[in-house]
């Protein structure tokens, strides 16, 4: 195997039948494949959908529920069924697995982020396979991940994996609608391939929350951080083993990783835009300095012309130019009160140090 640590995201349409019930045969097949990788020395972090779909097949609500309440109910019932199935199947192989239920809030602060990272690291060091899913029983709409594709991207960067495998019910990204039979599979996406929007269908899974657009966006972002990404069909037999052994000969879309890696802190910051507590408007000089790839420039207070929102030292803020165009995100070294007092001034320490900047 060419990778030592990978993240594998399995979508709802891979794990469930058309009637919404759990496809036990498919789950068993995927466990068998992960077992092969595990025994070959590959550390696998499994991000598994299917809890809500599993619960939907087990219980009928006594009255009509809103979307959030329905997800909470189905997830509470389905997650127990799903993790129990994984537990029994892995135990038959002599492998321990553990459940990680997370929320978007757990990625919002560096301390929560590191605590979650340490938990999964300890599991991997003790040969336990982490099985990760969003905690739909406590998540509310504005704090939900877009879908588990977004969660898998966060997990991949957090755990510094070498590859992220996203298993869907299609072979990858096509240059048109694959339903008609005329579209061709895009086998490779290089780091400088940016114009993919025209190929992506807006169609979303009937069981999941996301679509190919989300997968492509997450894949490109993760690949830009030095992690290989593969989108493949999870219903193809032995797909995981084939992908890792012979990726160039296996049906999939491969996103090649950028050769320029970034630090773990910058990875966290790059994925933290949704947690931003304020918006910082910069003058043209500051924008040009931050966009200059030849130099490592920090954001100084003299470059700030406006501050929106209230934040504390260590929070994440968005950075924009004078026209509101996003520039990036950063972790601040001042709270909003002090920042407003010194913005525009010379001779002050950086508002955002270069080590804590992520520029678009």
C-alpha positions in Angstrom: 0.0 0.0 0.0 1.3 3.5 -0.9 -0.4 5.3 2.1 0.1 4.9 5.8 -2.9 6.9 7.0 -6.1 7.6 5.1 -9.6 8.9 5.7 -12.5 7.1 4.1 -15.9 8.7 3.7 -18.8 6.5 2.9 -22.0 8.1 1.7 -25.6 7.3 2.6 -26.4 6.0 -0.9 -23.6 3.5 -0.6 -24.7 2.1 2.8 -28.5 2.0 2.2 -30.9 0.3 -0.1 -33.5 2.1 -2.1 -36.1 1.6 0.6 -34.0 3.5 3.1 -32.9 0.5 5.1 -29.3 -0.4 5.9 -27.6 -2.5 3.2 -25.9 -5.1 5.6 -24.2 -6.9 2.7 -22.5 -3.6 1.5 -21.5 -2.7 5.1 -20.0 -6.1 5.5 -18.1 -5.8 2.2 -16.6 -2.4 3.2 -15.6 -3.7 6.6 -13.8 -6.6 4.9 -11.9 -4.2 2.7 -11.0 -1.9 5.6 -9.8 -5.0 7.4 -7.4 -5.8 4.6 -6.0 -2.3 4.7 -5.7 -2.3 8.5 -3.8 -5.6 8.4 -1.5 -4.1 5.8 -0.5 -1.4 8.2 -2.8 1.4 6.9 -4.4 3.5 9.6 -8.0 4.1 8.5 -10.3 6.9 9.8 -13.8 6.1 8.7 -16.4 8.9 8.2 -19.6 7.0 7.8 -23.0 8.4 6.8 -26.1 6.2 7.1 -27.4 6.9 10.6 -30.4 9.0 9.6 -31.2 6.7 6.7 -30.9 3.7 9.0 -33.3 5.3 11.6 -35.8 6.2 8.9 -36.1 2.5 8.0 -36.7 1.6 11.6 -39.3 4.0 13.0 -42.4 5.9 11.8 -43.0 9.2 13.6 -46.4 9.5 15.3 -46.8 13.0 13.9 -45.3 15.2 11.2 -41.9 16.6 12.2 -39.8 19.5 11.0 -36.5 18.7 9.2 -34.3 19.2 12.3 -36.5 17.2 14.6 -36.8 14.3 12.1 -33.0 14.2 11.7 -32.6 14.1 15.5 -35.1 11.3 15.9 -33.9 9.1 13.0 -30.2 9.7 13.9 -30.8 8.7 17.6 -32.3 5.4 16.5 -30.2 4.9 13.4 -26.8 5.7 14.9 -27.2 2.9 17.5 -28.1 0.4 14.8 -25.2 1.6 12.5 -22.4 1.6 15.1 -23.6 -1.8 16.5 -23.4 -3.3 13.0 -19.8 -1.9 12.6 -18.9 -3.1 16.0 -20.0 -6.7 15.4 -18.5 -6.9 11.9 -15.1 -5.6 13.0 -15.1 -7.7 16.2 -15.5 -10.8 13.9 -12.2 -9.7 12.3 -10.5 -9.2 15.7 -10.4 -5.5 15.3 -11.7 -2.8 17.7 -13.6 0.2 16.6 -14.7 3.3 18.4 -17.4 5.9 17.8 -16.7 9.6 17.4 -19.8 11.8 17.2 -18.8 15.4 16.5 -20.4 18.8 15.7 -19.2 21.8 13.8 -18.6 23.6 17.1 -15.8 21.1 17.9 -13.8 22.7 15.1 -14.5 26.3 16.1 -11.7 26.7 18.7 -8.2 25.5 18.6 -8.5 23.8 22.1 -11.6 21.8 21.0 -9.9 21.0 17.8 -6.7 19.7 19.4 -8.7 17.7 22.0 -10.7 15.9 19.3 -7.4 15.4 17.3 -5.7 13.8 20.3 -8.6 11.4 20.9 -8.5 10.1 17.4 -4.7 9.9 17.5 -4.8 7.8 20.7 -7.3 5.5 19.0 -5.1 5.0 16.0 -2.0 4.4 18.1 -3.9 1.6 19.8 -5.1 0.0 16.6 -8.7 1.1 17.1 -10.6 2.2 14.0 -12.3 5.6 14.6 -15.8 5.7 13.1 -16.8 9.4 12.8 -20.2 10.9 12.1 -22.0 14.2 12.8 -24.0 14.2 16.0 -27.3 15.0 14.4 -29.1 14.6 17.7 -27.6 17.8 19.0 -26.8 19.8 15.8 -29.1 22.5 14.7 -29.5 23.9 11.2 -27.0 26.8 11.3 -24.4 24.6 13.1 -24.7 21.6 10.8 -21.9 20.5 8.4 -23.0 20.9 4.8 -22.8 17.1 4.8 -20.3 14.4 5.7 -18.2 15.4 2.7 -17.4 18.6 4.6 -16.8 16.6 7.8 -14.4 14.2 5.9 -12.4 17.2 4.6 -12.0 18.6 8.1 -11.1 15.2 9.5 -8.5 14.6 6.7 -6.7 17.8 7.4 -7.0 17.6 11.1 -5.4 14.1 11.2 -2.8 14.9 8.6 -3.8 11.9 6.4 -2.0 11.2 3.1 -5.2 10.5 1.2 -9.0 11.0 1.5 -11.3 8.6 -0.3 -14.9 9.7 -0.9 -17.1 6.8 -1.7 -20.3 7.7 -3.5 -22.7 5.8 -5.8 -21.0 7.0 -9.0 -17.5 6.5 -10.3 -16.4 10.1 -9.8 -16.7 13.5 -11.5 -18.1 13.5 -15.1 -17.9 16.1 -17.8 -21.6 16.1 -18.0 -24.7 14.3 -16.6 -23.7 10.6 -16.2 -27.3 9.5 -16.3 -27.6 9.9 -20.1 -24.6 7.6 -20.7 -22.7 10.1 -22.9 -20.7 11.8 -20.2 -17.1 10.8 -19.7 -15.4 10.2 -16.4 -12.8 12.8 -15.5 -9.9 10.6 -14.3 -7.5 13.3 -13.1 -7.7 16.8 -11.6 -4.4 18.7 -11.3 -3.8 21.4 -8.7 -4.1 24.1 -11.4 -7.4 22.8 -12.8 -9.9 25.3 -11.4 -12.7 25.5 -13.9 -14.8 22.5 -13.0 -18.1 24.2 -12.2 -19.6 23.5 -15.7 -19.2 19.8 -15.2 -21.0 19.5 -11.9 -24.6 18.6 -11.5 -26.7 20.2 -8.8 -28.5 17.0 -8.2 -28.3 15.8 -4.6 -28.7 12.4 -3.0 -32.2 11.6 -1.8 -30.6 10.2 1.4 -27.7 12.7 2.0 -27.6 16.5 2.2 -24.8 17.1 -0.4 -24.1 16.6 -4.1 -21.1 16.3 -6.4 -20.6 20.1 -6.2 -19.8 19.8 -2.5 -17.5 16.8 -3.1 -15.6 18.6 -5.8 -15.2 21.7 -3.7 -14.0 19.8 -0.7 -11.7 17.6 -2.8 -10.0 20.6 -4.3 -9.5 22.4 -1.0 -8.1 19.3 0.7 -5.8 18.6 -2.3 -4.5 22.2 -2.2 -3.3 21.4 1.3 -1.1 18.5 0.1 -3.6 15.6 0.5 -4.5 13.2 -2.4 -8.2 12.8 -2.9 -10.1 10.1 -4.8 -13.9 10.0 -5.5 -15.1 6.6 -6.4 -18.1 4.2 -6.5 -18.4 2.5 -3.1 -20.7 -0.2 -4.6 -18.0 -1.5 -6.8 -16.5 -4.7 -5.4 -13.1 -4.4 -3.6 -13.0 -0.7 -4.5 -11.0 0.4 -1.5 -8.3 -2.2 -1.9 -8.0 -1.5 -5.6 -7.8 2.3 -5.1 -4.9 2.1 -2.7 -3.1 -0.7 -4.6 -3.6 0.6 -8.2 -5.2 4.0 -8.2 -4.1 4.8 -11.7 -5.9 1.7 -13.1 -9.1 2.0 -10.9 -12.2 3.9 -12.0 -12.3 7.1 -10.0 -11.5 10.8 -10.1 -8.1 11.5 -8.6 -7.3 15.0 -7.3 -3.6 15.4 -7.2 -2.2 17.0 -4.1 -0.4 20.3 -4.1 3.4 19.9 -3.6 3.4 22.9 -1.3 2.3 21.7 2.1 1.0 23.9 4.9 1.2 23.7 8.7 -1.4 22.0 10.8 -2.4 25.4 12.3 -2.9 26.9 8.8 -5.0 23.9 7.8 -7.3 24.5 10.8 -7.5 28.2 10.0 -8.2 27.5 6.3 -11.3 25.4 7.3 -12.5 27.8 10.0 -14.2 30.5 7.8 -17.6 29.4 9.1 -16.5 30.2 12.6 -15.4 33.7 12.0 -16.4 36.2 14.6 -15.7 39.4 12.7 -15.0 41.0 9.3 -11.8 43.0 8.8 -11.6 45.4 5.9 -8.1 46.1 4.6 -6.6 49.0 2.5 -5.1 48.3 -0.9 -1.5 48.2 0.5 -2.3 45.5 3.0 -4.2 43.5 0.4 -1.3 43.6 -2.0 1.2 42.6 0.8 -0.9 39.6 1.8 -1.4 38.4 -1.7 2.4 38.6 -2.5 3.4 34.9 -2.6 7.1 35.8 -2.6 7.0 37.1 1.0 5.7 36.0 4.4 3.8 39.1 5.4 1.7 39.5 8.5 -1.3 41.8 8.8 -0.4 45.0 10.7 -3.0 47.3 12.3 -1.9 50.1 9.9 -3.5 48.1 7.0 -7.0 47.9 8.7 -9.6 50.5 7.7 -12.8 48.9 9.3 -13.7 46.3 11.8 -17.1 44.6 12.1 -18.2 42.3 14.9 -17.0 41.5 18.4 -14.2 39.0 19.0 -11.6 37.9 21.5 -7.9 37.3 21.1 -7.4 34.0 19.4 -10.7 34.1 17.5 -11.0 33.7 13.7 -11.9 36.6 11.5 -12.6 37.1 7.8 -10.4 39.5 5.8 -11.8 41.5 2.8 -10.6 44.3 0.6 -12.4 47.7 0.4 -15.0 46.3 -2.0 -15.9 43.3 0.3 -14.0 40.8 -1.8 -12.8 38.0 0.5 -9.0 37.8 0.9 -8.7 35.0 3.5 -9.1 34.3 7.2 -6.8 34.6 10.2 -6.5 34.1 13.9 -6.3 37.5 15.7 -3.8 38.6 18.4 -6.1 41.4 19.7 -9.7 41.5 20.9 -12.1 43.8 19.0 -12.0 46.6 21.6 -8.2 47.0 21.4 -8.2 46.4 17.7 -10.5 49.3 17.1 -8.2 51.5 19.2 -5.1 50.8 17.2 -6.3 50.2 13.7 -4.5 52.4 11.2 -1.6 53.0 13.5 2.1 52.3 12.8 4.5 50.6 15.1 2.1 48.0 16.5 2.6 44.2 16.7 0.8 42.2 14.0 -3.0 42.0 14.2 -2.7 38.6 12.5 0.7 36.9 12.3 1.7 35.2 9.1 1.7 31.8 10.8 -2.0 32.2 11.5 -3.1 33.5 8.1 -4.8 31.6 5.4 -5.0 33.6 2.1 -7.5 32.6 -0.6 
